[in-house]
Amino acid sequence: MARTSTAIGVSPVIKELINKQALLTRLTLKEVVYLGMLAIDELDEQRRDSLADKVHQMHVNGEI
């Protein structure tokens, strides 16, 4: 679990997105993270894989 907290803590892009969603949804930061996990579970396998590839590429490129 420490790795998750560290990733959120050191990435300004991720922190900004989570804070923005928290304000829009009136949820806590923890609830926003969990909401994202539930949303991922709702995706079909192809869409989930496509988004995972996109996010991984962003990480490789140093965008997040």
C-alpha positions in Angstrom: 0.0 0.0 0.0 2.9 2.4 0.6 3.7 2.3 -3.1 0.2 3.6 -3.9 0.5 6.5 -1.5 4.0 7.3 -2.8 2.8 7.3 -6.4 0.0 9.7 -5.6 2.2 11.8 -3.4 5.0 12.4 -5.9 3.0 12.9 -9.1 1.6 16.4 -9.4 -0.5 15.3 -12.4 -2.2 12.5 -10.4 -2.6 14.7 -7.4 -4.3 17.4 -9.5 -6.7 14.9 -11.2 -7.7 13.3 -7.9 -8.2 16.7 -6.2 -10.3 17.9 -9.2 -12.5 14.8 -9.1 -12.9 15.2 -5.3 -14.2 18.7 -5.8 -16.5 17.7 -8.6 -17.9 14.7 -6.9 -17.7 16.0 -3.3 -15.9 12.8 -2.3 -12.8 12.4 -0.2 -9.5 11.6 -1.9 -9.7 8.0 -0.8 -13.3 7.7 -2.2 -12.2 9.2 -5.5 -9.4 6.6 -5.8 -11.8 3.8 -5.0 -14.4 5.2 -7.4 -11.7 5.0 -10.1 -11.0 1.4 -9.2 -14.7 0.6 -9.5 -15.0 2.4 -12.8 -12.0 0.3 -14.1 -13.9 -2.9 -13.1 -16.9 -1.7 -15.2 -14.8 -1.5 -18.4 -14.7 -4.4 -20.9 -11.3 -6.1 -21.3 -10.4 -4.3 -24.6 -11.1 -0.8 -23.3 -9.3 -1.6 -20.0 -6.2 -2.8 -21.9 -6.3 0.2 -24.2 -6.4 2.6 -21.3 -3.7 0.7 -19.4 -1.4 0.9 -22.5 -2.1 4.7 -22.8 -1.3 5.3 -19.1 1.8 3.1 -19.2 3.0 5.1 -22.2 2.4 8.3 -20.3 4.5 7.0 -17.5 7.3 5.9 -19.9 7.3 9.4 -21.4 7.5 11.0 -18.0 4.1 12.7 -18.2 2.9 11.2 -14.9 
